[in-house]
Amino acid sequence: MERKILLDGIWKLYYRDQTIKADAILPSDSIQAQVPGNVELDLSRAGLLPEDLYKGMNTRISEKFERYEWWYELEFMAQKALDNEKVFLRFDGVDCIAEYFLNDIRIGQSDNAFIYHEFDVSSCIAEGRNVLRVHISSALLYQLDQEYSQYQFYGWHLEGGTYLRKPAHCFGWDIFPRAISAGIWKSVSLIYCDEYDFEELSYIVNFDAEMNPNLDFCYSIKAPYDALLDGSLKVEITGTCGEDSSFLAVDSPKQRKLGRIKSKITNPRLWWPLGYGKANVYDTIATLYRNGKIVAQKKLIVGLRKLELKRTESMSDPDPKFQFEINGVDVMCRGSNWVPMDAYHSQDILRYEKAMELVSDIGCNMLRIWGGGVYEQEYFYDYCDRHGIMIWQDFMMACQLCPMDDKMLKNLKNEFTQVINTLRHHPSIVLWAGDNEIDESLAGGGITPSFNTITRQLLPRLVMEHDAFRPYLPSSPYISDENFRKLKNGKDDLVERHLWGARDYYKADFYSKSKACFVSETGYHGCPSLESLKKIVDEDHIWPIFNEQWTLHSSDQKNNDSRVKLMADQIKQLFAFEPNNIEDFILASQISQAEAKKYFIERIRIKRPHTGGILWWNLLDGWPQMSDAVVDYFYNKKLAYSYIKRSQAPFALMMDEMHDWNYTLFAANDTLEQISGSYEVRDIESDEIIASGDFSILPNCSKPLQKLRMIYSDQKMLLIKWTIDKKSYYNHYLAGMPAFSFEKYKLWLNKLNSIII
């Protein structure tokens, strides 16, 4: 059986400027380091960087360390391997260009921050004291040493990163600061392995015509020749879901190391997304026996669900689609894009628990893991499995094409294979997506996106080899050769879109007339609360807003204040005034954001069955900033949070836009139950009842209930109330066209909050 010893904790960290030649291998300057960690956090604790790395302009100070190299050192006690054992050092995440030394013997190197690296140290591990060193070179200098081909200049982020397998946002993004960083950002462990193990373990679920699941396990084992030949091995796989549902799969391999075995399922329970049923999962243990004794075990989560992505190539198809189907049911995807929890990724895991509570509370049934960040950790996927949250999983490539030379392709193949094999057992993952916006980047530069052999050849082959029964999408948005030809002629024919545009009035034609079946990115800025602003910028930079600290925390280190101006312009667009104090600016900005995101979500839900979902940008900030997020870095919720929570309820009433003098009240039922009740619509200011009636809505559909005759100049907030089984629920609608009175909206909002709370 495997034995694992964690080496996390306090290490020693040496550092020096890598551009200065030095005689000594090990630098003289050193501080204490925390593993897992990032060097900037250690420098901060040592007083060499500010205590608060994020406030004001402090993040700029850390740039001077980008050219530095780092040596991590740890002394630890260990045992030598037994005769039948091997010893491995496993690094779950190291950022990024690293060499590894144990007792002054070089044991390996790595150049990928996204995956784990494992080294056989059986021959150099010492009985007793050992010294482990990890040398990390400057990622910035590595980038400066590379040569670039013309096609790499067609990306949208040219600051760096194409030759490095580290998070793309590190070199600066509109949602993250420049934080190139370095560090051992995940756990380190010493692993003693004997001769027995599961080398491969995966499962396949098929369904018969009556939707009964058939579950097969595929396994490959490591064992000595005599055990493989003499028939003394037995594989047993068991899974339980609650007290009365289980499965059992048993095999006795002889003269073979692999097998595919069918399981017997008692009272099978399906996995459903949030709102459609229970997210049933089977806690599963695979056990390898030799002569009745346990010699290896492996745990995983199993979910029984039938998955299909029904997708057409273009909107010109007679029945255009981008629709996820789970267990034979078309699912309306309501959710958010997911960005990393922190600019320094060793801190991600510390933020998961609160973040995931927000995901469930706001009603997301899907998250898209954006390709400019990191692959999330086990806690994240386990939570999504157990709470019915579907995962759209990008591979970590965003907005700039990687080089396609042999060295990079080998690195990518290793990364993609490890990621697929590590994550494929999670039922929550419903899509592998090649990258973020690289097709758009290439098409914008006049290059056919299918030129990208990474997403057109390498990735689909690896997905087919290792996880053949899960959908794959080359890029988001995906641009086929046919779509590319149409785009060159000025026709946008994509079924799945990122809706950003000029970000002007949120009901402008760009948003309202988009025919896309699935919106996988769209957002609207909103200012954080005053409480949070005081933690983001210095007191004397809170107001007025056009200053260097607001600029830094509204984009990246490019001194571009366009996002600050955008927030101000969106206020002017909605209310036709310019706030003269920070309190009014915050509220007006948050109202603008909240109404916009509410509209984006409800427009998609109303248009069923043409539409399959919307993933707005985004739930939670990964550093203190002014952004599209509806919860800031300090977990303070903006007004949009409550608006979205109501708009994303599995069943909700909502208003369509005016057509032919009428607004239409709709019911959106994203459940598998028929729902009946009564409703009324009131003018929230006068309390006049404008509409009322009863409803009975079939499962999983959107249905118009009643038309309300009004005119655009009637500027009202409508309170929508519906009652089901004597319990009342609420939504609202802002009727009319801007400019609205800010003072009147505040009165409406106070009344709305008093009624709903």
C-alpha positions, -999 to +999 in steps of 0.1 A: +000+000+000+011+035-007+025+057+021+024+095+018+043+120+039+035+157+034+065+181+032+044+213+034+053+239+060+082+263+065+110+261+040+140+284+034+139+307+004+171+321-012+168+348-040+188+370-062+186+391-094+191+365-123+205+392-146+236+396-124+262+369-128+272+352-096+300+327-087+281+309-060+253+285-070+232+293-039+223+330-033+233+345+000+200+363+008+173+342+023+140+344+041+114+319+055+089+306+029+056+289+033+049+259+011+024+259-005+030+295-013+041+323-037+074+342-033+056+376-031+037+364-001+069+353+016+086+387+007+056+405+022+058+385+055+095+392+056+089+430+052+105+432+018+071+440+002+041+458+017+020+439+041-011+445+019+002+435-016-030+446-033-039+480-018-033+512-038-003+509-061+014+482-040+012+455-067+035+476-089+063+473-063+066+435-067+075+440-104+112+445-094+113+408-084+102+395-118+138+391-129+148+372-098+156+335-094+146+315-064+159+286-044+136+267-020+153+245+005+140+220+031+158+196+054+137+166+063+141+131+079+132+101+058+136+063+055+152+045+027+129+024+005+122-012+014+132-039-011+098-039-028+093-001-027+100+029-048+101+064-034+088+094-053+089+131-046+056+146-059+051+184-065+015+191-071+022+226-085+054+245-091+054+279-110+071+275-134+107+269-148+122+246-122+150+222-114+149+198-085+179+185-064+178+159-036+211+157-016+228+176-043+217+152-070+196+167-098+165+146-100+146+164-127+131+196-141+097+210-150+082+238-170+045+236-164+027+252-135-006+236-142+002+199-134+019+177-109+055+165-114+068+133-099+104+121-096+118+087-086+142+093-058+146+057-047+183+057-054+192+090-037+169+092-007+190+089+025+182+072+058+178+101+082+186+137+071+179+148+035+182+182+018+157+191-009+162+221-031+140+236-059+155+262-082+129+284-100+142+306-128+127+340-138+097+335-161+101+370-174+137+364-186+127+330-201+101+348-222+126+374-233+149+347-246+123+332-270+118+338-307+084+345-320+066+336-353+042+360-370+010+341-361+017+346-324+012+384-329-025+379-337-034+373-301-051+399-279-026+397-251+010+401-263+026+409-230+040+374-226+032+339-216+029+320-249+061+299-243+052+294-206+027+270-192+015+292-164-017+312-160-021+337-189-034+364-166-001+366-147+013+391-173-016+414-167-053+412-177-083+434-175-094+414-144-060+407-128-029+427-120+005+419-135+017+392-110+042+370-129+051+353-096+070+321-088+066+295-061+057+260-050+020+268-050+006+234-042+016+206-018+048+186-018+049+150-007+072+120-003+055+089-015+065+053-008+050+029-034+051-009-033+046-032-063+008-028-065-013+000-078-041+010-102-024+025-132-057+032-150-092+035-135-121+050-153-158+043-159-182+044-188-220+048-184-244+037-212-282+038-211-308+015-227-340+026-244-357+029-210-330+051-195-316+023-173-279+029-167-252+003-175-219+009-157-186-005-168-152+001-152-119+000-171-088-007-151-051-015-155-030-026-126+006-027-116+017-059-100+047-084-099+048-110-127+040-139-103+008-122-091-002-113-127+004-149-138-009-171-109-045-159-106-041-146-070-054-111-078-089-098-075-103-064-084-134-053-065-151-019-071-180-008-048-200+024-048-228+036-025-253+064-029-273+068+003-285+038+022-303+018-006-284+023-038-251+007-046-231-012-072-205-039-072-180-049-099-156-078-095-129-093-117-101-118-112-074-111-138-050-139-148-022-135-172-034-099-179-032-066-162-063-049-175-100-054-177-134-040-184-159-052-159-197-046-156-212-036-124-245-047-108-264-016-097-291-018-071-318+009-073-298+032-097-299+069-090-292+094-117-271+126-114-290+158-122-281+194-125-294+219-099-331+225-103-337+193-123-333+167-096-308+154-071-271+154-078-267+118-069-231+105-067-216+072-057-187+073-033-166+046-049-136+025-038-116+003-061-097-024-042-070-047-054-065-080-034-037-105-035-046-138-019-074-120-001-052-093+013-057-056+003-026-044-016-039-013-033-070+011-031-082+041-050-112+064-044-133+083-069-167+098-074-191+082-099-222+099-114-248+081-136-259+105-162-265+106-199-249+136-215-251+151-250-243+185-265-266+192-294-248+217-315-251+229-351-222+246-369-240+278-376-272+299-372-280+292-408-290+257-400-328+251-402-328+243-365-298+261-349-287+247-315-263+249-287-280+228-261-269+205-233-290+175-227-288+156-194-306+123-191-327+130-222-338+165-209-328+198-225-313+218-196-314+256-194-278+265-182-278+294-158-245+304-144-212+323-143-178+323-157-153+313-131-119+330-127-092+321-103-098+328-066-066+349-062-037+364-083-014+343-061-027+308-066-015+292-034-043+312-018-070+298-041-078+269-018-083+292+012-112+309-007-131+280-020-155+273+008-171+308+008-170+310-029-188+277-035-215+287-010-221+318-031-224+296-063-252+275-047-270+304-031-272+325-063-286+296-082-259+287-107-263+253-123-232+258-145-198+273-142-173+279-170-137+275-159-121+303-180-089+294-199-068+322-187-065+309-151-058+275-136-074+241-134-092+241-101-084+218-072-103+187-060-124+205-035-140+226-063-149+196-085-161+175-056-184+203-045-198+207-080-204+169-083-224+169-050-244+201-057-254+196-093-233+223-108-223+215-144-187+224-154-177+238-188-139+231-186-116+252-207-080+240-212-056+267-201-052+287-232-066+322-236-064+349-262-030+340-276-019+310-296+008+288-281+038+280-303+033+248-322+068+235-322+077+199-310+088+210-275+056+228-268+034+202-283+050+176-261+045+198-230+008+203-240+002+166-246+016+158-212-006+185-196-038+177-214-034+140-208-028+144-171-057+169-167-082+147-186-072+115-166-073+134-133-107+150-138-127+127-161-145+108-132-163+140-122-199+139-134-201+176-131-178+182-161-201+183-191-177+199-217-140+200-226-134+233-244-101+238-262-094+275-254-108+309-247-112+333-277-082+321-297-105+313-327-117+349-325-081+362-322-070+344-353-101+353-373-097+389-363-062+388-378-074+372-410-061+337-402-083+306-406-088+293-370-085+257-381-048+265-386-045+258-349-034+222-347-035+222-309-073+225-308-081+208-341-058+178-339-039+173-306-068+179-282-096+161-299-073+130-303-064+131-266-101+136-255-111+106-277-082+085-263-089+092-226-125+104-223-144+096-255-179+100-241-177+137-231-183+165-256-154+186-269-155+221-284-123+234-301-127+270-289-151+294-273-165+309-294-158+282-320-153+294-355-155+267-382-141+273-417-176+280-429-182+305-401-148+321-409-158+327-445-191+342-434-173+365-409-150+378-436-182+388-455-196+406-425-220+379-413-219+367-377-233+332-378-221+317-345-245+296-324-224+303-292-211+338-285-193+361-261-214+393-260-192+422-250-193+449-277-192+485-267-209+478-234-232+507-240-269+506-230-276+471-219-307+468-241-289+481-272-292+462-304-259+444-298-275+426-269-313+426-277-309+414-313-283+388-308-296+355-322-270+333-305-284+301-290-259+302-261-241+332-245-210+319-228-196+353-218-213+387-212-210+412-184-215+448-171-194+468-147-204+476-111-186+496-085-177+478-052-191+491-019-175+519+000-164+494+027-145+475+000-132+506-017-115+517+015-095+484+013-087+488-024-075+524-027-060+548-003-084+572+015-074+602-005-079+583-038-115+572-032-130+604-047-128+617-074-125+585-093-102+594-121-068+587-105-040+562-109-053+538-082-087+535-097-071+530-131-049+502-118-077+485-100-101+488-130-079+471-156-042+463-154-008+481-155-014+498-188-025+531-173-058+528-192-087+544-175-113+532-200-131+509-174-134+538-150-149+559-177-171+530-187-187+529-152-194+566-153-208+565-188-231+536-179-245+557-151-251+586-175-268+563-200-293+550-174-298+581-152-285+611-173-265+625-144-230+626-131-228+618-093-209+644-073-201+620-044-188+585-040-220+572-023-242+581-052-217+568-077-215+534-060-253+530-059-259+543-094-232+520-108-245+490-089-281+496-102-268+499-137-249+466-134-278+448-116-304+458-142-281+448-171-273+413-158-309+407-149-319+416-184-292+394-200-303+364-180-341+369-185-338+375-222-321+341-227-346+322-204-376+338-222-364+327-256-366+290-250-364+266-268-342+286-292-317+293-264-297+268-242-281+290-216-262+320-204-229+322-184-225+358-172-192+373-162-186+368-133-194+358-097-163+367-076-132+388-080-098+372-078-082+405-065-095+438-052-109+457-082-138+475-099-152+449-123-181+429-137-181+406-107-212+407-085-192+398-054-160+417-047-127+402-035-138+408+002-170+388-003-192+419-002-222+415-025-232+441-050-268+448-058-266+426-089-263+395-066-298+397-053-312+406-088-295+376-103-306+353-075-342+361-083-337+359-121-319+325-118-345+308-096-355+275-113-390+288-116-396+326-120-419+351-137-402+378-158-411+404-183-402+405-220-394+437-238-421+459-254-435+448-288-465+464-305-474+485-274-472+456-251-449+440-225-454+403-221-453+385-188-435+352-191-431+321-168-398+304-170-399+268-156-365+252-156-377+222-135-392+188-143-424+195-125-456+211-136-461+243-115-493+260-108-502+292-089-514+327-092-497+360-100-502+398-099-482+427-113-482+460-095-469+495-100-445+495-071-449+533-065-487+536-067-495+500-057-519+498-086-525+462-098-518+461-135-522+424-142-533+393-124-543+357-130-536+320-126-510+299-143-501+262-148-468+258-165-456+225-180-421+212-171-390+227-186-404+254-208-410+291-211-446+304-216-462+338-221-489+346-195-504+380-202-497+411-223-495+445-205-503+475-226-480+504-218-460+531-236-422+537-234-427+570-217-443+552-187-413+549-165-423+525-138-409+497-116-432+468-118-434+444-089-441+408-100-455+385-074-465+349-077-478+324-052-473+287-052-488+265-024-494+297-003-458+308-005-450+341-024-421+349-046-410+381-062-392+397-092-393+432-107-391+449-141-379+484-150-404+496-176-398+524-200-367+539-216-339+559-201-331+584-188-347+574-154-347+595-123-320+584-099-340+598-070-371+580-080-353+547-086-339+549-050-375+552-037-385+522-058-355+502-046-362+509-009-398+498-014-387+467-033-362+457-006-388+462+022-413+440+004-389+412-005-370+411+027 
